[in-house]
Amino acid sequence: MPSRIRRALGVAVVAAAAAAAVAVRLAAQGTPAPAPAPQVTVTGVVYTQFLYQLNDTLTPHFNSFDIPRAYVNVLGKFTGGVNTRVTADVYRNTDGSLAYRLKYAFATYTPEGSQLTYKLGLIHTPWLDWEEALWDYRMQGQMAFERAGYISAADFGVGVDGKWGADKVNLQVTVVNGEYYRSPETGQGKDAQARLSVRVMDTDDNSRVGGLRITGYAAYGKTTAGGQRNRLLGMVSYRTKQLTLAGEAAATQDGILTGPTATNGHLYSAFGVAKVPDSKVAIIARVDIWHPQAGNTTDKLTRFIGGLSYQLTPNWRLLGDIDYLSYQGTPTAAQDAFRSQALFQTQFTF
């Protein structure tokens, strides 16, 4: 072996031995090991849709392909109980174009051994994310409470999540602007929101929405003009790995609470999902009833949803369904055209 190679090997051996000696000495002195690198992952979900209008009031046989929604999530996991999330929301703009905006952008902190997680930023509001996890078919469209304009999935503020006894008790409390994630704050008031869900009977689904549960939600706030923005909602739900059943009732107050401008609404919703045993097929059904009662008048709206889904792969779900809206009064020509729809929808995740 040439002498220069022997010298190089000797230097490498001495350097390795010195490094090992330093590591042993630091360990003996209690010097902590370097912190692990942050873990960053990217996930997403895309909803596709083919829509066929069953009524021919305005445009005969109108039909369209679309991507009504897509989300891209960047998730960070750090030492010390700190996590982060940034979600881009791609949606259909009012001018018909596809646009994007922030849906979530927050950091969370969970102290070691604690049952509480603290949130700051553009965060989940307490109700909608929880209900969508129970229903599990956001691909079909908005939940009744959001469709009526009473609630949003996200808002700017602070919050705390808590869970006890393997999610037998699940709690979320937030203080937010109240203007929803699509708009900045326009006044000095804030909205306080809270949801509490208790599992009173176990099933084979021990997730945060599984079992027989009693869940309540409340929100209190004021609009920029000084009117009220209050919501109360109660739900009873039952979920196993094969069956989901739920019923809810809500009361709302918006604006000045007395006089001809009062807007005190009532909303009811019931839904179910039944998975066919030993197959990838599921049956879904939902009924939403909304009494806006704006200006001391009423026009009850009733929506019926029913369909069949098929889990093509773990990452791709297909859904065929009918969405029909019934008016208490006589609908306008525009309302009549869009109240009866046949839909083929898919959801794929990555």
C-alpha atoms as a printed R data frame, in Angstrom:
    type eleno elety resid chain resno       x      y       z
1   ATOM     1    CA   MET     A     1   0.000  0.000   0.000
2   ATOM     2    CA   PRO     A     2   1.515  3.403  -0.946
3   ATOM     3    CA   SER     A     3   2.647  5.548   1.981
4   ATOM     4    CA   ARG     A     4   0.288  8.448   1.124
5   ATOM     5    CA   ILE     A     5  -2.725  6.126   1.357
6   ATOM     6    CA   ARG     A     6  -1.483  4.768   4.708
7   ATOM     7    CA   ARG     A     7  -1.118  8.345   5.995
8   ATOM     8    CA   ALA     A     8  -4.646  9.265   4.841
9   ATOM     9    CA   LEU     A     9  -6.108  6.204   6.523
10  ATOM    10    CA   GLY     A    10  -4.234  7.050   9.694
11  ATOM    11    CA   VAL     A    11  -5.583 10.594   9.738
12  ATOM    12    CA   ALA     A    12  -9.157  9.310   9.188
13  ATOM    13    CA   VAL     A    13  -8.839  6.791  12.036
14  ATOM    14    CA   VAL     A    14  -7.485  9.444  14.422
15  ATOM    15    CA   ALA     A    15 -10.277 11.881  13.480
16  ATOM    16    CA   ALA     A    16 -12.966  9.250  13.998
17  ATOM    17    CA   ALA     A    17 -11.516  8.277  17.353
18  ATOM    18    CA   ALA     A    18 -11.405 11.931  18.435
19  ATOM    19    CA   ALA     A    19 -15.034 12.469  17.399
20  ATOM    20    CA   ALA     A    20 -16.120  9.386  19.302
21  ATOM    21    CA   ALA     A    21 -14.271 10.549  22.390
22  ATOM    22    CA   VAL     A    22 -15.977 13.972  22.218
23  ATOM    23    CA   ALA     A    23 -19.403 12.329  21.827
24  ATOM    24    CA   VAL     A    24 -18.769 10.087  24.847
25  ATOM    25    CA   ARG     A    25 -17.619 13.046  26.952
26  ATOM    26    CA   LEU     A    26 -20.687 15.168  25.976
27  ATOM    27    CA   ALA     A    27 -23.005 12.293  26.776
28  ATOM    28    CA   ALA     A    28 -21.353 11.844  30.160
29  ATOM    29    CA   GLN     A    29 -21.812 15.557  30.835
30  ATOM    30    CA   GLY     A    30 -25.549 15.310  30.004
31  ATOM    31    CA   THR     A    31 -25.380 17.452  26.853
32  ATOM    32    CA   PRO     A    32 -28.612 16.871  24.909
33  ATOM    33    CA   ALA     A    33 -28.522 15.366  21.454
34  ATOM    34    CA   PRO     A    34 -29.277 17.669  18.525
35  ATOM    35    CA   ALA     A    35 -32.997 18.251  17.967
36  ATOM    36    CA   PRO     A    36 -34.516 16.136  15.189
37  ATOM    37    CA   ALA     A    37 -35.282 17.892  11.936
38  ATOM    38    CA   PRO     A    38 -38.857 19.160  11.473
39  ATOM    39    CA   GLN     A    39 -41.219 16.829   9.635
40  ATOM    40    CA   VAL     A    40 -43.030 18.515   6.748
41  ATOM    41    CA   THR     A    41 -45.659 16.699   4.675
42  ATOM    42    CA   VAL     A    42 -47.930 17.778   1.823
43  ATOM    43    CA   THR     A    43 -51.437 16.334   1.395
44  ATOM    44    CA   GLY     A    44 -54.496 17.332  -0.563
45  ATOM    45    CA   VAL     A    45 -58.079 16.586  -1.529
46  ATOM    46    CA   VAL     A    46 -59.904 17.332  -4.792
47  ATOM    47    CA   TYR     A    47 -63.656 17.231  -5.488
48  ATOM    48    CA   THR     A    48 -64.783 16.685  -9.080
49  ATOM    49    CA   GLN     A    49 -68.357 16.914 -10.310
50  ATOM    50    CA   PHE     A    50 -70.687 16.345 -13.240
51  ATOM    51    CA   LEU     A    51 -74.006 18.165 -12.777
52  ATOM    52    CA   TYR     A    52 -77.217 17.702 -14.760
53  ATOM    53    CA   GLN     A    53 -80.166 20.034 -14.141
54  ATOM    54    CA   LEU     A    54 -83.373 18.001 -14.088
55  ATOM    55    CA   ASN     A    55 -85.586 21.094 -14.537
56  ATOM    56    CA   ASP     A    56 -85.595 22.871 -17.921
57  ATOM    57    CA   THR     A    57 -86.959 26.253 -16.772
58  ATOM    58    CA   LEU     A    58 -84.058 28.385 -18.047
59  ATOM    59    CA   THR     A    59 -81.519 26.302 -20.000
60  ATOM    60    CA   PRO     A    60 -82.879 22.992 -21.309
61  ATOM    61    CA   HIS     A    61 -80.764 19.985 -20.336
62  ATOM    62    CA   PHE     A    62 -78.046 22.132 -18.763
63  ATOM    63    CA   ASN     A    63 -75.060 20.044 -17.645
64  ATOM    64    CA   SER     A    64 -71.447 20.730 -16.730
65  ATOM    65    CA   PHE     A    65 -68.169 19.231 -15.565
66  ATOM    66    CA   ASP     A    66 -66.449 21.105 -12.749
67  ATOM    67    CA   ILE     A    67 -63.967 21.011  -9.893
68  ATOM    68    CA   PRO     A    68 -65.985 22.791  -7.191
69  ATOM    69    CA   ARG     A    69 -63.192 22.581  -4.603
70  ATOM    70    CA   ALA     A    70 -59.582 21.528  -4.077
71  ATOM    71    CA   TYR     A    71 -57.321 21.830  -1.027
72  ATOM    72    CA   VAL     A    72 -53.550 21.562  -0.608
73  ATOM    73    CA   ASN     A    73 -52.257 21.119   2.959
74  ATOM    74    CA   VAL     A    74 -48.697 21.737   4.145
75  ATOM    75    CA   LEU     A    75 -48.273 20.198   7.612
76  ATOM    76    CA   GLY     A    76 -45.313 20.752   9.918
77  ATOM    77    CA   LYS     A    77 -44.380 18.770  13.031
78  ATOM    78    CA   PHE     A    78 -41.743 20.139  15.396
79  ATOM    79    CA   THR     A    79 -40.260 19.266  18.758
80  ATOM    80    CA   GLY     A    80 -41.769 20.606  21.965
81  ATOM    81    CA   GLY     A    81 -45.370 19.823  20.982
82  ATOM    82    CA   VAL     A    82 -45.583 22.407  18.195
83  ATOM    83    CA   ASN     A    83 -47.388 21.683  14.907
84  ATOM    84    CA   THR     A    84 -48.347 23.928  11.990
85  ATOM    85    CA   ARG     A    85 -50.787 23.799   9.095
86  ATOM    86    CA   VAL     A    86 -51.271 25.933   5.983
87  ATOM    87    CA   THR     A    87 -54.130 25.056   3.621
88  ATOM    88    CA   ALA     A    88 -54.711 26.612   0.192
89  ATOM    89    CA   ASP     A    89 -58.367 26.589  -0.921
90  ATOM    90    CA   VAL     A    90 -59.069 26.503  -4.684
91  ATOM    91    CA   TYR     A    91 -62.686 27.481  -5.385
92  ATOM    92    CA   ARG     A    92 -65.045 28.741  -8.082
93  ATOM    93    CA   ASN     A    93 -65.101 32.557  -7.990
94  ATOM    94    CA   THR     A    94 -68.195 34.674  -8.574
95  ATOM    95    CA   ASP     A    95 -66.921 35.624 -12.058
96  ATOM    96    CA   GLY     A    96 -66.660 31.949 -13.002
97  ATOM    97    CA   SER     A    97 -62.883 31.675 -12.746
98  ATOM    98    CA   LEU     A    98 -60.980 29.376 -10.402
99  ATOM    99    CA   ALA     A    99 -59.229 31.285  -7.617
100 ATOM   100    CA   TYR     A   100 -57.339 30.386  -4.458
101 ATOM   101    CA   ARG     A   101 -57.132 31.740  -0.927
102 ATOM   102    CA   LEU     A   102 -56.008 30.668   2.527
103 ATOM   103    CA   LYS     A   103 -58.407 28.325   4.311
104 ATOM   104    CA   TYR     A   104 -56.235 27.523   7.334
105 ATOM   105    CA   ALA     A   105 -52.913 28.935   8.550
106 ATOM   106    CA   PHE     A   106 -52.191 28.236  12.206
107 ATOM   107    CA   ALA     A   107 -49.780 26.896  14.786
108 ATOM   108    CA   THR     A   108 -50.719 24.563  17.642
109 ATOM   109    CA   TYR     A   109 -49.035 23.816  20.949
110 ATOM   110    CA   THR     A   110 -49.717 20.748  23.078
111 ATOM   111    CA   PRO     A   111 -47.808 20.718  26.394
112 ATOM   112    CA   GLU     A   112 -46.273 17.367  27.278
113 ATOM   113    CA   GLY     A   113 -48.841 15.157  29.002
114 ATOM   114    CA   SER     A   114 -51.646 17.689  28.510
115 ATOM   115    CA   GLN     A   115 -55.118 16.942  27.129
116 ATOM   116    CA   LEU     A   116 -55.345 20.470  25.721
117 ATOM   117    CA   THR     A   117 -54.054 21.839  22.415
118 ATOM   118    CA   TYR     A   118 -53.806 25.610  21.902
119 ATOM   119    CA   LYS     A   119 -54.287 27.191  18.446
120 ATOM   120    CA   LEU     A   120 -53.437 30.584  16.983
121 ATOM   121    CA   GLY     A   121 -54.037 31.990  13.489
122 ATOM   122    CA   LEU     A   122 -56.605 31.172  10.829
123 ATOM   123    CA   ILE     A   123 -58.121 28.226  12.696
124 ATOM   124    CA   HIS     A   124 -60.967 25.689  12.564
125 ATOM   125    CA   THR     A   125 -64.195 26.910  14.073
126 ATOM   126    CA   PRO     A   126 -65.732 24.422  16.528
127 ATOM   127    CA   TRP     A   127 -68.730 23.008  14.679
128 ATOM   128    CA   LEU     A   128 -68.292 22.461  10.953
129 ATOM   129    CA   ASP     A   129 -65.072 20.410  10.876
130 ATOM   130    CA   TRP     A   130 -66.548 18.104  13.528
131 ATOM   131    CA   GLU     A   131 -69.887 17.631  11.737
132 ATOM   132    CA   GLU     A   132 -68.214 17.023   8.370
133 ATOM   133    CA   ALA     A   133 -66.079 14.296   9.959
134 ATOM   134    CA   LEU     A   134 -69.289 12.637  11.212
135 ATOM   135    CA   TRP     A   135 -71.135 12.926   7.854
136 ATOM   136    CA   ASP     A   136 -67.987 12.095   5.833
137 ATOM   137    CA   TYR     A   137 -69.481 13.262   2.525
138 ATOM   138    CA   ARG     A   138 -68.294 16.852   2.125
139 ATOM   139    CA   MET     A   139 -67.850 15.944  -1.539
140 ATOM   140    CA   GLN     A   140 -71.651 16.161  -1.939
141 ATOM   141    CA   GLY     A   141 -71.833 19.785  -0.820
142 ATOM   142    CA   GLN     A   142 -72.047 22.022   2.231
143 ATOM   143    CA   MET     A   143 -73.670 21.031   5.504
144 ATOM   144    CA   ALA     A   144 -77.050 22.622   6.244
145 ATOM   145    CA   PHE     A   145 -75.760 25.132   8.812
146 ATOM   146    CA   GLU     A   146 -73.050 26.414   6.465
147 ATOM   147    CA   ARG     A   147 -75.296 26.412   3.377
148 ATOM   148    CA   ALA     A   148 -77.731 28.707   5.229
149 ATOM   149    CA   GLY     A   149 -74.885 31.152   5.906
150 ATOM   150    CA   TYR     A   150 -74.879 30.773   9.695
151 ATOM   151    CA   ILE     A   151 -71.370 29.392  10.098
152 ATOM   152    CA   SER     A   152 -67.970 29.088   8.481
153 ATOM   153    CA   ALA     A   153 -65.315 26.378   8.631
154 ATOM   154    CA   ALA     A   154 -62.512 28.777   9.589
155 ATOM   155    CA   ASP     A   155 -61.891 32.215  11.069
156 ATOM   156    CA   PHE     A   156 -59.046 34.351  12.443
157 ATOM   157    CA   GLY     A   157 -58.494 34.004  16.180
158 ATOM   158    CA   VAL     A   158 -57.368 31.782  19.030
159 ATOM   159    CA   GLY     A   159 -58.730 28.530  20.392
160 ATOM   160    CA   VAL     A   160 -58.208 25.453  22.498
161 ATOM   161    CA   ASP     A   161 -59.081 21.808  21.773
162 ATOM   162    CA   GLY     A   162 -59.463 19.205  24.500
163 ATOM   163    CA   LYS     A   163 -60.171 15.496  24.666
164 ATOM   164    CA   TRP     A   164 -60.455 13.143  27.605
165 ATOM   165    CA   GLY     A   165 -60.910  9.399  28.020
166 ATOM   166    CA   ALA     A   166 -60.033  8.348  24.446
167 ATOM   167    CA   ASP     A   167 -62.338 11.018  23.028
168 ATOM   168    CA   LYS     A   168 -65.300 10.179  25.268
169 ATOM   169    CA   VAL     A   169 -65.363 13.924  25.861
170 ATOM   170    CA   ASN     A   170 -64.307 16.226  23.018
171 ATOM   171    CA   LEU     A   171 -64.227 20.013  23.447
172 ATOM   172    CA   GLN     A   172 -63.343 23.005  21.284
173 ATOM   173    CA   VAL     A   173 -63.516 26.680  22.249
174 ATOM   174    CA   THR     A   174 -62.557 29.664  20.064
175 ATOM   175    CA   VAL     A   175 -62.573 33.463  20.094
176 ATOM   176    CA   VAL     A   176 -62.576 34.752  16.501
177 ATOM   177    CA   ASN     A   177 -63.314 37.839  14.412
178 ATOM   178    CA   GLY     A   178 -66.733 36.538  13.371
179 ATOM   179    CA   GLU     A   179 -66.387 37.731   9.756
180 ATOM   180    CA   TYR     A   180 -65.318 34.260   8.489
181 ATOM   181    CA   TYR     A   181 -62.032 33.402   6.782
182 ATOM   182    CA   ARG     A   182 -63.071 35.081   3.514
183 ATOM   183    CA   SER     A   183 -63.090 38.589   5.032
184 ATOM   184    CA   PRO     A   184 -61.002 40.701   7.434
185 ATOM   185    CA   GLU     A   185 -62.396 42.122  10.676
186 ATOM   186    CA   THR     A   186 -64.659 45.142  10.171
187 ATOM   187    CA   GLY     A   187 -65.379 46.137  13.783
188 ATOM   188    CA   GLN     A   188 -64.162 45.814  17.335
189 ATOM   189    CA   GLY     A   189 -66.357 42.892  18.419
190 ATOM   190    CA   LYS     A   190 -65.376 39.231  18.583
191 ATOM   191    CA   ASP     A   191 -67.367 35.995  18.483
192 ATOM   192    CA   ALA     A   192 -67.079 33.354  21.217
193 ATOM   193    CA   GLN     A   193 -67.836 29.809  20.053
194 ATOM   194    CA   ALA     A   194 -67.805 26.429  21.810
195 ATOM   195    CA   ARG     A   195 -68.666 22.801  21.081
196 ATOM   196    CA   LEU     A   196 -68.890 19.949  23.592
197 ATOM   197    CA   SER     A   197 -69.463 16.339  22.538
198 ATOM   198    CA   VAL     A   198 -69.897 13.445  24.990
199 ATOM   199    CA   ARG     A   199 -69.956  9.757  24.024
200 ATOM   200    CA   VAL     A   200 -72.598  8.139  26.216
201 ATOM   201    CA   MET     A   201 -72.288  4.667  24.680
202 ATOM   202    CA   ASP     A   202 -69.344  2.972  22.986
203 ATOM   203    CA   THR     A   203 -69.448  1.226  19.609
204 ATOM   204    CA   ASP     A   204 -66.744 -0.304  17.423
205 ATOM   205    CA   ASP     A   205 -65.915  3.249  16.260
206 ATOM   206    CA   ASN     A   206 -63.868  4.935  19.009
207 ATOM   207    CA   SER     A   207 -62.954  8.037  16.984
208 ATOM   208    CA   ARG     A   208 -63.851 11.566  18.088
209 ATOM   209    CA   VAL     A   209 -67.210 11.255  16.276
210 ATOM   210    CA   GLY     A   210 -67.873  7.547  16.996
211 ATOM   211    CA   GLY     A   211 -70.388  5.959  19.372
212 ATOM   212    CA   LEU     A   212 -73.695  7.302  20.640
213 ATOM   213    CA   ARG     A   213 -73.008 10.978  21.301
214 ATOM   214    CA   ILE     A   214 -74.770 14.090  22.570
215 ATOM   215    CA   THR     A   215 -73.236 17.252  21.150
216 ATOM   216    CA   GLY     A   216 -73.964 20.916  21.716
217 ATOM   217    CA   TYR     A   217 -72.696 24.075  20.050
218 ATOM   218    CA   ALA     A   218 -73.126 27.727  21.008
219 ATOM   219    CA   ALA     A   219 -71.860 31.000  19.565
220 ATOM   220    CA   TYR     A   220 -72.302 34.562  20.750
221 ATOM   221    CA   GLY     A   221 -71.225 37.703  18.913
222 ATOM   222    CA   LYS     A   222 -72.160 41.124  17.600
223 ATOM   223    CA   THR     A   223 -72.149 42.470  14.064
224 ATOM   224    CA   THR     A   224 -70.361 45.668  13.074
225 ATOM   225    CA   ALA     A   225 -73.723 47.482  13.137
226 ATOM   226    CA   GLY     A   226 -74.317 46.363  16.716
227 ATOM   227    CA   GLY     A   227 -76.811 43.580  16.048
228 ATOM   228    CA   GLN     A   228 -76.654 40.114  17.546
229 ATOM   229    CA   ARG     A   229 -75.056 37.055  15.934
230 ATOM   230    CA   ASN     A   230 -76.059 34.122  18.154
231 ATOM   231    CA   ARG     A   231 -76.326 30.382  17.432
232 ATOM   232    CA   LEU     A   232 -77.492 27.399  19.487
233 ATOM   233    CA   LEU     A   233 -77.401 23.843  18.147
234 ATOM   234    CA   GLY     A   234 -77.947 20.395  19.612
235 ATOM   235    CA   MET     A   235 -77.302 17.001  18.022
236 ATOM   236    CA   VAL     A   236 -77.749 13.339  18.830
237 ATOM   237    CA   SER     A   237 -75.613 10.996  16.714
238 ATOM   238    CA   TYR     A   238 -74.824  7.307  16.501
239 ATOM   239    CA   ARG     A   239 -71.894  5.950  14.547
240 ATOM   240    CA   THR     A   240 -70.354  2.518  14.058
241 ATOM   241    CA   LYS     A   241 -67.993  1.305  11.350
242 ATOM   242    CA   GLN     A   242 -71.044  0.364   9.245
243 ATOM   243    CA   LEU     A   243 -73.736  2.897  10.172
244 ATOM   244    CA   THR     A   244 -74.065  6.625  10.840
245 ATOM   245    CA   LEU     A   245 -77.275  8.301  12.041
246 ATOM   246    CA   ALA     A   246 -77.609 11.907  13.224
247 ATOM   247    CA   GLY     A   247 -80.246 14.528  13.920
248 ATOM   248    CA   GLU     A   248 -79.776 18.198  14.843
249 ATOM   249    CA   ALA     A   249 -81.841 21.284  15.612
250 ATOM   250    CA   ALA     A   250 -80.576 24.871  15.651
251 ATOM   251    CA   ALA     A   251 -81.877 28.328  16.531
252 ATOM   252    CA   THR     A   252 -80.260 31.551  15.315
253 ATOM   253    CA   GLN     A   253 -80.522 35.276  16.035
254 ATOM   254    CA   ASP     A   254 -79.172 37.923  13.669
255 ATOM   255    CA   GLY     A   255 -79.501 41.702  13.694
256 ATOM   256    CA   ILE     A   256 -81.688 43.617  16.150
257 ATOM   257    CA   LEU     A   257 -83.640 41.022  18.125
258 ATOM   258    CA   THR     A   258 -86.981 42.832  18.148
259 ATOM   259    CA   GLY     A   259 -89.030 44.678  15.549
260 ATOM   260    CA   PRO     A   260 -89.615 44.138  11.829
261 ATOM   261    CA   THR     A   261 -85.903 43.682  11.024
262 ATOM   262    CA   ALA     A   262 -85.430 40.728  13.364
263 ATOM   263    CA   THR     A   263 -84.048 37.585  11.727
264 ATOM   264    CA   ASN     A   264 -84.562 34.604  13.981
265 ATOM   265    CA   GLY     A   265 -84.023 31.382  12.075
266 ATOM   266    CA   HIS     A   266 -84.633 27.710  12.797
267 ATOM   267    CA   LEU     A   267 -82.821 24.849  11.102
268 ATOM   268    CA   TYR     A   268 -83.187 21.068  11.297
269 ATOM   269    CA   SER     A   269 -81.104 18.387   9.653
270 ATOM   270    CA   ALA     A   270 -81.036 14.580   9.727
271 ATOM   271    CA   PHE     A   271 -78.676 12.317   7.823
272 ATOM   272    CA   GLY     A   272 -77.545  8.732   7.609
273 ATOM   273    CA   VAL     A   273 -74.891  6.572   5.972
274 ATOM   274    CA   ALA     A   274 -75.217  2.790   5.695
275 ATOM   275    CA   LYS     A   275 -72.291  0.754   4.379
276 ATOM   276    CA   VAL     A   276 -73.297 -2.441   2.610
277 ATOM   277    CA   PRO     A   277 -71.589 -5.363   4.406
278 ATOM   278    CA   ASP     A   278 -68.640 -6.999   2.611
279 ATOM   279    CA   SER     A   279 -68.671 -4.424  -0.184
280 ATOM   280    CA   LYS     A   280 -67.364 -0.987  -1.091
281 ATOM   281    CA   VAL     A   281 -70.888  0.431  -1.505
282 ATOM   282    CA   ALA     A   282 -72.643  2.840   0.862
283 ATOM   283    CA   ILE     A   283 -76.106  4.437   0.853
284 ATOM   284    CA   ILE     A   284 -76.430  8.082   1.939
285 ATOM   285    CA   ALA     A   285 -79.529 10.145   2.730
286 ATOM   286    CA   ARG     A   286 -80.113 13.607   4.200
287 ATOM   287    CA   VAL     A   287 -82.975 16.027   4.845
288 ATOM   288    CA   ASP     A   288 -82.413 19.714   5.710
289 ATOM   289    CA   ILE     A   289 -85.240 22.053   6.761
290 ATOM   290    CA   TRP     A   290 -84.571 25.781   7.091
291 ATOM   291    CA   HIS     A   291 -86.955 28.510   8.313
292 ATOM   292    CA   PRO     A   292 -85.155 31.846   7.662
293 ATOM   293    CA   GLN     A   293 -87.999 33.919   9.225
294 ATOM   294    CA   ALA     A   294 -86.466 37.169   7.987
295 ATOM   295    CA   GLY     A   295 -88.474 40.284   8.845
296 ATOM   296    CA   ASN     A   296 -91.082 38.242  10.703
297 ATOM   297    CA   THR     A   297 -91.916 36.320   7.499
298 ATOM   298    CA   THR     A   298 -91.250 32.683   6.742
299 ATOM   299    CA   ASP     A   299 -90.394 30.666   3.655
300 ATOM   300    CA   LYS     A   300 -89.505 27.120   4.623
301 ATOM   301    CA   LEU     A   301 -86.875 25.456   2.450
302 ATOM   302    CA   THR     A   302 -86.566 21.657   2.468
303 ATOM   303    CA   ARG     A   303 -83.672 19.860   0.800
304 ATOM   304    CA   PHE     A   304 -83.581 16.128   0.064
305 ATOM   305    CA   ILE     A   305 -80.317 14.355  -0.746
306 ATOM   306    CA   GLY     A   306 -79.945 10.681  -1.567
307 ATOM   307    CA   GLY     A   307 -77.370  8.572  -3.345
308 ATOM   308    CA   LEU     A   308 -74.948  5.660  -3.607
309 ATOM   309    CA   SER     A   309 -71.186  5.813  -3.122
310 ATOM   310    CA   TYR     A   310 -68.444  3.404  -4.120
311 ATOM   311    CA   GLN     A   311 -64.939  3.339  -2.596
312 ATOM   312    CA   LEU     A   312 -62.970  2.611  -5.767
313 ATOM   313    CA   THR     A   313 -59.597  2.722  -3.956
314 ATOM   314    CA   PRO     A   314 -58.556  3.932  -0.482
315 ATOM   315    CA   ASN     A   315 -57.838  7.335  -2.080
316 ATOM   316    CA   TRP     A   316 -60.712  7.646  -4.554
317 ATOM   317    CA   ARG     A   317 -64.441  7.664  -3.752
318 ATOM   318    CA   LEU     A   318 -67.299  7.915  -6.270
319 ATOM   319    CA   LEU     A   319 -70.818  9.226  -5.544
320 ATOM   320    CA   GLY     A   320 -74.002  9.383  -7.586
321 ATOM   321    CA   ASP     A   321 -76.828 11.360  -5.972
322 ATOM   322    CA   ILE     A   322 -79.959 13.466  -6.383
323 ATOM   323    CA   ASP     A   323 -80.212 16.903  -4.715
324 ATOM   324    CA   TYR     A   324 -83.726 18.383  -4.617
325 ATOM   325    CA   LEU     A   325 -84.833 21.648  -2.978
326 ATOM   326    CA   SER     A   326 -88.501 22.288  -2.139
327 ATOM   327    CA   TYR     A   327 -89.873 25.817  -1.538
328 ATOM   328    CA   GLN     A   328 -92.798 26.626   0.738
329 ATOM   329    CA   GLY     A   329 -93.769 29.455  -1.593
330 ATOM   330    CA   THR     A   330 -93.582 29.679  -5.362
331 ATOM   331    CA   PRO     A   331 -89.959 29.694  -6.571
332 ATOM   332    CA   THR     A   332 -88.744 32.137  -9.182
333 ATOM   333    CA   ALA     A   333 -87.741 30.834 -12.601
334 ATOM   334    CA   ALA     A   334 -84.048 30.958 -11.590
335 ATOM   335    CA   GLN     A   335 -84.727 29.123  -8.332
336 ATOM   336    CA   ASP     A   336 -86.842 26.516 -10.081
337 ATOM   337    CA   ALA     A   337 -84.113 25.795 -12.640
338 ATOM   338    CA   PHE     A   338 -81.502 24.951 -10.039
339 ATOM   339    CA   ARG     A   339 -83.538 23.182  -7.389
340 ATOM   340    CA   SER     A   340 -83.453 19.674  -8.886
341 ATOM   341    CA   GLN     A   341 -80.045 18.233  -9.775
342 ATOM   342    CA   ALA     A   342 -78.514 14.871 -10.640
343 ATOM   343    CA   LEU     A   343 -74.848 14.705  -9.650
344 ATOM   344    CA   PHE     A   344 -71.900 12.409 -10.239
345 ATOM   345    CA   GLN     A   345 -69.150 13.428  -7.813
346 ATOM   346    CA   THR     A   346 -65.766 12.077  -6.845
347 ATOM   347    CA   GLN     A   347 -63.237 12.750  -4.115
348 ATOM   348    CA   PHE     A   348 -59.578 11.830  -4.368
349 ATOM   349    CA   THR     A   349 -56.878 12.440  -1.799
350 ATOM   350    CA   PHE     A   350 -53.110 12.431  -1.937
